[in-house]
Amino acid sequence: MADIVVLRPDEEPQAAGAVTYAPRSEVPENAHVILIENGKPRARDLMEFVAAELKERYPIGTVEIFSKPSAGKPIEADEAKEMAARAHLIITGVGD
């Protein structure tokens, strides 16, 4: 039988131990960043805000926003390969 964990906002969370993050590279000067918006209402507005914040905080050269035609349509494999080849960083994952 599975355990059910109940999280209460009025209690302090218990420490689960040390968290180890995956290794990250530094963002290179004049990096090219691609943001993928999922086609939902206001998703592009959110990605434009993220683009402005990234440019302010990091040595970003250019930011491109790739728009999916709809939330239910996946990115084609050739599109993903092409984006990966030209970008230093790709951010996706706008959710509800």
DSSP file (Angstrom, degrees, kcal/mol; ACC not computed):
  #  RESIDUE AA STRUCTURE BP1 BP2  ACC     N-H-->O    O-->H-N    N-H-->O    O-->H-N    TCO  KAPPA ALPHA  PHI   PSI    X-CA   Y-CA   Z-CA
    1    1 A M              0   0    0      0, 0.0     2,-0.1     0, 0.0     0, 0.0   0.000 360.0 360.0 360.0 141.5    0.0    0.0    0.0
    2    2 A A        -     0   0    0      1,-0.1     2,-0.3     0, 0.0     0, 0.0  -0.463 360.0-118.5 -80.9 150.5    1.3    3.5   -0.9
    3    3 A D        -     0   0    0     -2,-0.1     2,-0.5     2,-0.0    -1,-0.1  -0.633  18.4-145.4 -83.9 146.0    2.0    6.2    1.7
    4    4 A I        -     0   0    0     -2,-0.3     2,-0.6     2,-0.0     0, 0.0  -0.970  10.2-155.0-111.9 124.8    0.0    9.4    1.6
    5    5 A V        -     0   0    0     -2,-0.5     2,-0.6     2,-0.0    -2,-0.0  -0.887   3.9-157.8-102.9 124.0    1.9   12.5    2.7
    6    6 A V        -     0   0    0     -2,-0.6     2,-0.5     2,-0.0    -2,-0.0  -0.898   4.1-158.0-103.5 123.6   -0.1   15.4    4.0
    7    7 A L        -     0   0    0     -2,-0.6    -2,-0.0     6,-0.0     3,-0.0  -0.894   5.2-162.3-103.6 124.8    1.5   18.8    3.9
    8    8 A R    >   -     0   0    0     -2,-0.5     3,-1.5     1,-0.1    -2,-0.0  -0.920  14.5-150.4-109.3 126.2    0.2   21.4    6.2
    9    9 A P  T 3  S+     0   0    0      0, 0.0    -1,-0.1     0, 0.0    -2,-0.0   0.651  95.1  61.5 -69.8 -12.7    0.9   25.1    5.6
   10   10 A D  T 3  S+     0   0    0      2,-0.1     2,-0.3    -3,-0.0    -3,-0.0   0.363  97.0  70.2 -94.9   6.5    0.8   25.9    9.3
   11   11 A E  S <  S-     0   0    0     -3,-1.5    -3,-0.0     3,-0.0     3,-0.0  -0.920  87.1-110.4-121.5 149.2    3.7   23.6   10.2
   12   12 A E        -     0   0    0     -2,-0.3     2,-0.1     1,-0.1    -4,-0.1  -0.566  41.3-112.3 -72.1 136.3    7.4   23.9    9.4
   13   13 A P        -     0   0    0      0, 0.0     2,-0.3     0, 0.0    -1,-0.1  -0.403  28.7-117.1 -68.8 147.8    8.6   21.3    6.9
   14   14 A Q        -     0   0    0     -2,-0.1     2,-0.2     1,-0.1    -3,-0.0  -0.675  33.3-105.2 -84.6 138.2   10.9   18.6    8.1
   15   15 A A        -     0   0    0     -2,-0.3     3,-0.1     1,-0.1    -1,-0.1  -0.423  26.0-163.7 -65.2 131.5   14.3   18.5    6.5
   16   16 A A        -     0   0    0      1,-0.4     2,-0.2    -2,-0.2    -1,-0.1   0.350  50.5 -92.7 -97.6   4.8   14.7   15.7    4.1
   17   17 A G        -     0   0    0      2,-0.0    -1,-0.4     0, 0.0     2,-0.1  -0.502  66.7 -28.2 109.3 177.5   18.4   15.8    4.0
   18   18 A A        -     0   0    0     -2,-0.2     2,-0.5    -3,-0.1     0, 0.0  -0.391  56.1-140.1 -70.0 142.1   20.9   17.6    1.7
   19   19 A V        -     0   0    0     -2,-0.1     2,-0.6     2,-0.0    -1,-0.1  -0.897  10.8-158.5-104.3 130.7   19.9   18.3   -1.8
   20   20 A T        -     0   0    0     -2,-0.5     2,-0.2     0, 0.0    -2,-0.0  -0.947   9.7-150.2-111.7 121.2   22.5   17.9   -4.6
   21   21 A Y        -     0   0    0     -2,-0.6     3,-0.1     1,-0.1    -2,-0.0  -0.553  25.7-100.6 -87.5 153.0   21.9   19.8   -7.8
   22   22 A A        -     0   0    0     -2,-0.2    -1,-0.1     1,-0.1     2,-0.0  -0.383  52.9 -88.8 -65.3 149.1   23.0   18.6  -11.2
   23   23 A P        -     0   0    0      0, 0.0     2,-0.4     0, 0.0    -1,-0.1  -0.332  47.4-160.4 -62.6 142.3   26.2   20.3  -12.4
   24   24 A R        -     0   0    0     -3,-0.1     2,-0.2     3,-0.0     3,-0.0  -0.938  10.5-133.7-124.9 147.1   25.6   23.5  -14.4
   25   25 A S        -     0   0    0     -2,-0.4     2,-0.1     1,-0.1     0, 0.0  -0.632  34.0 -99.9 -90.9 156.1   27.8   25.4  -16.8
   26   26 A E        -     0   0    0     -2,-0.2    -1,-0.1     1,-0.1     0, 0.0  -0.448  40.4-105.4 -69.7 149.5   28.3   29.1  -16.6
   27   27 A V        -     0   0    0     -2,-0.1    -1,-0.1     1,-0.1     3,-0.1  -0.687  42.0-128.2 -75.9 120.7   26.2   31.2  -19.0
   28   28 A P    >   -     0   0    0      0, 0.0     3,-1.2     0, 0.0    60,-0.1  -0.299  30.6 -87.1 -70.9 156.3   28.7   32.3  -21.6
   29   29 A E  T 3  S+     0   0    0      1,-0.3    31,-0.1    31,-0.1    32,-0.1  -0.335 114.6  12.0 -57.3 140.8   29.0   36.0  -22.6
   30   30 A N  T 3  S-     0   0    0     29,-1.1    -1,-0.3     1,-0.2    30,-0.2   0.822  92.0-176.8  58.0  35.7   26.5   36.9  -25.4
   31   31 A A  E <   -a   60   0A   0     28,-1.4    30,-2.3    -3,-1.2    31,-1.7  -0.252  24.7-129.7 -63.0 149.1   24.7   33.6  -24.9
   32   32 A H  E     -a   62   0A   0     29,-0.2    56,-2.9    28,-0.1    57,-1.3  -0.918  28.2-169.3-101.7 121.1   21.7   32.8  -27.2
   33   33 A V  E     -ab  63  89A   0     29,-2.7    31,-2.9    -2,-0.6     2,-0.5  -0.909   9.9-159.3-115.1 137.5   18.7   31.7  -25.2
   34   34 A I  E     -ab  64  90A   0     55,-2.5    57,-2.6    -2,-0.4     2,-0.5  -0.974   4.2-165.1-116.0 127.5   15.5   30.1  -26.6
   35   35 A L  E     -ab  65  91A   0     29,-3.0    31,-3.1    -2,-0.5     2,-0.6  -0.934   9.9-150.0-108.2 132.6   12.3   30.3  -24.6
   36   36 A I  E     -a   66   0A   0     55,-2.8    58,-0.4    -2,-0.5    57,-0.4  -0.906   8.8-164.5-108.4 116.9    9.5   28.0  -25.7
   37   37 A E  E     -a   67   0A   0     29,-2.6    31,-2.2    -2,-0.6     7,-0.1  -0.801  17.4-137.7-100.5 145.9    6.0   29.1  -25.0
   38   38 A N        -     0   0    0     -2,-0.4    35,-0.2    29,-0.2    29,-0.1   0.379  39.2-106.9 -90.2   4.1    3.2   26.6  -25.2
   39   39 A G  S    S+     0   0    0      1,-0.3    32,-0.2    31,-0.1     3,-0.1   0.462  74.3 133.4  89.0  -0.7    0.5   28.5  -27.1
   40   40 A K  S >  S-     0   0    0      1,-0.1     3,-2.0    30,-0.1     4,-0.5  -0.448  71.3 -76.2 -79.7 158.7   -1.8   29.0  -24.1
   41   41 A P  T 3  S+     0   0    0      0, 0.0    -1,-0.1     0, 0.0    -3,-0.1  -0.294 116.6   4.2 -55.6 134.8   -3.2   32.5  -23.4
   42   42 A R  T 3> S+     0   0    0     -3,-0.1     4,-2.0     1,-0.1     5,-0.1   0.400  93.7 117.0  71.2   0.5   -0.7   34.9  -21.8
   43   43 A A  H <> S+     0   0    0     -3,-2.0     4,-2.3     1,-0.2     5,-0.2   0.905  76.3  50.6 -63.7 -39.8    2.2   32.3  -22.1
   44   44 A R  H  > S+     0   0    0     -4,-0.5     4,-2.5     2,-0.2    -1,-0.2   0.902 107.1  54.2 -64.4 -39.9    4.0   34.6  -24.5
   45   45 A D  H  > S+     0   0    0      1,-0.2     4,-1.8     2,-0.2    -1,-0.2   0.921 109.4  48.4 -58.4 -43.2    3.6   37.5  -22.1
   46   46 A L  H  X S+     0   0    0     -4,-2.0     4,-2.4     1,-0.2    -2,-0.2   0.919 111.2  49.3 -62.8 -44.4    5.2   35.4  -19.4
   47   47 A M  H  X S+     0   0    0     -4,-2.3     4,-2.6     1,-0.2    -1,-0.2   0.857 107.9  54.2 -66.7 -34.4    8.1   34.4  -21.6
   48   48 A E  H  X S+     0   0    0     -4,-2.5     4,-2.0     2,-0.2    -1,-0.2   0.888 109.2  48.9 -64.6 -38.0    8.7   38.0  -22.5
   49   49 A F  H  X S+     0   0    0     -4,-1.8     4,-2.2     2,-0.2    -2,-0.2   0.925 111.4  49.0 -64.1 -45.3    8.9   38.8  -18.8
   50   50 A V  H  X S+     0   0    0     -4,-2.4     4,-2.7     1,-0.2    -2,-0.2   0.906 109.6  53.1 -60.7 -42.2   11.4   35.9  -18.3
   51   51 A A  H  X S+     0   0    0     -4,-2.6     4,-2.3     1,-0.2    -1,-0.2   0.919 109.1  48.2 -60.0 -44.9   13.5   37.1  -21.3
   52   52 A A  H  X S+     0   0    0     -4,-2.0     4,-1.6     1,-0.2    -1,-0.2   0.910 112.7  48.4 -63.2 -42.6   13.7   40.6  -19.8
   53   53 A E  H  X S+     0   0    0     -4,-2.2     4,-2.0     2,-0.2     5,-0.2   0.907 110.7  50.9 -64.8 -42.4   14.7   39.3  -16.4
   54   54 A L  H  X S+     0   0    0     -4,-2.7     4,-2.6     1,-0.2     6,-0.4   0.923 109.8  49.9 -61.2 -44.2   17.4   37.0  -17.9
   55   55 A K  H  < S+     0   0    0     -4,-2.3    -1,-0.2     1,-0.2     5,-0.2   0.845 112.1  48.8 -64.4 -32.6   18.9   39.8  -19.9
   56   56 A E  H  < S+     0   0    0     -4,-1.6    -1,-0.2    -5,-0.2    -2,-0.2   0.858 120.7  33.9 -73.8 -34.7   19.0   41.9  -16.7
   57   57 A R  H  < S+     0   0    0     -4,-2.0    -2,-0.2    -5,-0.1    -3,-0.2   0.720 118.8  39.1 -95.9 -24.0   20.7   39.3  -14.6
   58   58 A Y  S  < S-     0   0    0     -4,-2.6     2,-2.4    -5,-0.2   -29,-0.0  -0.830  88.7 -98.4-130.1 162.9   22.9   37.4  -16.9
   59   59 A P        +     0   0    0      0, 0.0   -28,-1.4     0, 0.0   -29,-1.1  -0.293  60.9 163.3 -78.4  57.9   25.3   38.1  -19.9
   60   60 A I  E     -a   31   0A   0     -2,-2.4   -28,-0.1    -6,-0.4     3,-0.1  -0.593  24.4-173.1 -80.8 134.2   22.6   37.2  -22.4
   61   61 A G  E     +     0   0A   0    -30,-2.3     2,-0.3     1,-0.3   -29,-0.2   0.912  68.8   2.5 -87.9 -57.2   23.2   38.3  -26.0
   62   62 A T  E     -a   32   0A   0    -31,-1.7   -29,-2.7   -32,-0.1     2,-0.4  -0.972  56.0-159.0-135.4 148.4   19.9   37.3  -27.6
   63   63 A V  E     -a   33   0A   0     -2,-0.3     2,-0.4   -31,-0.2   -29,-0.2  -0.996  10.3-168.9-126.3 128.2   16.7   35.8  -26.5
   64   64 A E  E     -a   34   0A   0    -31,-2.9   -29,-3.0    -2,-0.4     2,-0.6  -0.940  11.3-148.3-115.6 137.5   14.3   34.1  -29.0
   65   65 A I  E     -a   35   0A   0     -2,-0.4     2,-0.5   -31,-0.2   -29,-0.2  -0.933   9.8-159.0-108.6 117.5   10.8   33.1  -28.1
   66   66 A F  E     -a   36   0A   0    -31,-3.1   -29,-2.6    -2,-0.6     2,-0.6  -0.831   9.6-152.0 -94.4 126.8    9.6   30.0  -30.0
   67   67 A S  E     -a   37   0A   0     -2,-0.5   -29,-0.2   -31,-0.2   -31,-0.1  -0.885   2.9-146.4-106.5 121.9    5.8   29.7  -30.1
   68   68 A K        -     0   0    0    -31,-2.2     3,-0.1    -2,-0.6     7,-0.1  -0.559  22.3-124.8 -75.0 149.0    4.2   26.3  -30.4
   69   69 A P  S    S-     0   0    0      0, 0.0     2,-0.3     0, 0.0    -1,-0.1   0.824  88.0  -6.7 -67.0 -29.2    0.9   26.4  -32.4
   70   70 A S    >   -     0   0    0      3,-0.3     3,-1.1     1,-0.1   -31,-0.1  -0.981  69.5-109.6-159.0 161.1   -1.0   24.9  -29.5
   71   71 A A  T 3  S+     0   0    0     -2,-0.3   -32,-0.1     1,-0.2    -1,-0.1   0.812 116.0  53.5 -64.0 -30.1   -0.4   23.4  -26.0
   72   72 A G  T 3  S+     0   0    0    -33,-0.1    -1,-0.2     2,-0.1   -33,-0.1   0.560  90.1  86.7 -84.8  -7.5   -1.3   20.0  -27.3
   73   73 A K  S <  S-     0   0    0     -3,-1.1    -3,-0.3   -35,-0.2     3,-0.1  -0.829  72.2-140.7 -97.5 121.0    1.1   19.9  -30.2
   74   74 A P        -     0   0    0      0, 0.0     2,-0.3     0, 0.0    -2,-0.1  -0.324  28.0 -96.4 -72.9 160.4    4.7   18.7  -29.4
   75   75 A I        -     0   0    0      1,-0.1    -7,-0.0    -7,-0.1     2,-0.0  -0.586  45.9-110.3 -72.9 136.5    7.7   20.2  -30.9
   76   76 A E     >  -     0   0    0     -2,-0.3     4,-2.3     1,-0.1     3,-0.2  -0.356  22.3-118.6 -67.2 149.3    8.9   18.3  -34.0
   77   77 A A  H  > S+     0   0    0      1,-0.2     4,-2.4     2,-0.2     5,-0.2   0.878 114.3  51.4 -58.7 -41.1   12.2   16.4  -33.5
   78   78 A D  H  > S+     0   0    0      1,-0.2     4,-2.0     2,-0.2    -1,-0.2   0.859 109.5  50.7 -67.8 -33.7   13.9   18.3  -36.3
   79   79 A E  H  > S+     0   0    0     -3,-0.2     4,-2.4     2,-0.2    -2,-0.2   0.916 110.6  49.2 -66.0 -43.2   12.9   21.6  -34.7
   80   80 A A  H  X S+     0   0    0     -4,-2.3     4,-2.5     1,-0.2    -2,-0.2   0.914 111.8  48.3 -63.5 -43.4   14.2   20.5  -31.3
   81   81 A K  H  X S+     0   0    0     -4,-2.4     4,-1.8     2,-0.2    -1,-0.2   0.907 111.6  50.0 -63.6 -41.5   17.6   19.5  -32.8
   82   82 A E  H  X S+     0   0    0     -4,-2.0     4,-1.1     2,-0.2    -2,-0.2   0.906 112.4  46.8 -65.4 -41.9   17.9   22.7  -34.7
   83   83 A M  H >X S+     0   0    0     -4,-2.4     4,-1.6     1,-0.2     3,-0.5   0.923 111.2  52.0 -64.6 -43.7   17.2   24.8  -31.6
   84   84 A A  H 3< S+     0   0    0     -4,-2.5    -1,-0.2     1,-0.2    -2,-0.2   0.836 106.5  55.3 -61.9 -32.9   19.6   22.7  -29.5
   85   85 A A  H 3< S+     0   0    0     -4,-1.8    -1,-0.2     1,-0.2    -2,-0.2   0.804 117.2  32.7 -71.8 -29.1   22.3   23.3  -32.1
   86   86 A R  H << S+     0   0    0     -4,-1.1     2,-0.3    -3,-0.5    -2,-0.2   0.551 104.9  77.9-108.0  -6.8   22.1   27.1  -32.0
   87   87 A A     <  -     0   0    0     -4,-1.6   -54,-0.2     1,-0.1     3,-0.1  -0.786  53.1-159.2-108.1 147.7   21.2   27.9  -28.4
   88   88 A H  S    S+     0   0    0    -56,-2.9     2,-0.3    -2,-0.3   -55,-0.2   0.728  89.0  15.9 -84.6 -26.7   23.3   27.9  -25.2
   89   89 A L  E     -b   33   0A   0    -57,-1.3   -55,-2.5     2,-0.0     2,-0.4  -0.988  63.4-166.8-151.1 134.3   20.2   27.6  -23.1
   90   90 A I  E     -b   34   0A   0     -2,-0.3     2,-0.5   -57,-0.2   -55,-0.2  -0.992   7.4-168.7-125.0 131.1   16.6   26.5  -23.7
   91   91 A I  E     +b   35   0A   0    -57,-2.6   -55,-2.8    -2,-0.4     2,-0.3  -0.977  18.7 149.5-121.9 129.5   13.8   27.1  -21.2
   92   92 A T        +     0   0    0     -2,-0.5   -55,-0.1   -57,-0.2    -2,-0.0  -0.862  22.7  99.2-140.9 175.6   10.4   25.5  -21.6
   93   93 A G        +     0   0    0    -57,-0.4     2,-0.5    -2,-0.3    -1,-0.1   0.758  30.9 172.3 113.9  30.4    7.7   24.3  -19.3
   94   94 A V        +     0   0    0    -58,-0.4     2,-0.2     2,-0.1    -1,-0.2  -0.591  22.6 179.0 -67.4 123.0    5.0   26.9  -18.9
   95   95 A G              0   0    0     -2,-0.5   -57,-0.0   -52,-0.0    -1,-0.0  -0.616 360.0 360.0-120.2 179.9    2.3   25.1  -17.0
   96   96 A D              0   0    0     -2,-0.2    -2,-0.1     0, 0.0    -1,-0.0   0.426 360.0 360.0 -86.2 360.0   -1.1   25.8  -15.5
